[in-house]
């Protein structure tokens, strides 16, 4: 029963690209608490503005719900991007080439920043010369993706 109320708002995870430890919010969408808070907000605004419960308070309720959902989505979306290497897993799922370009841009900015020299070193993946040759042999249209995945687990 005691663990029921000790649910953490964030969970520890690692970047899929550079393996650096990160904390990401657990909550991606609104929940019961957000709905209750939006209803209370709408009720208070309705009582203050219209001196009692008014049907226009329902519009305030819907706007408060939309605001809460938007805030939680933006907070989650901005927090999943790795601050160390710039890897964005949500963008990688939809457009891998754009995610790779963002990582290259971020690493180039980091390379030019003198403050990064004193920072923590990144654990970036390396490509062996054999693997580079295999990747060059793949068709450019992306249909060969996934053929070189190691079968050993």
Secondary structure, 3 states (H helix, E strand, C coil): CHHHHCCCCEEEEECCCCCCEEEEECCCCCCHHHHHHHHHHHHHHHHHHHCCCCCHHHHHHHHHHHHHHHHHHHHHHHHCCCCCCCCCHHHHHHCHHHHHHHHHHHHHHHHHCHHHHHCCCCCCCCCCHHHHHHHHHCCCCCCCCCCCCCCCC
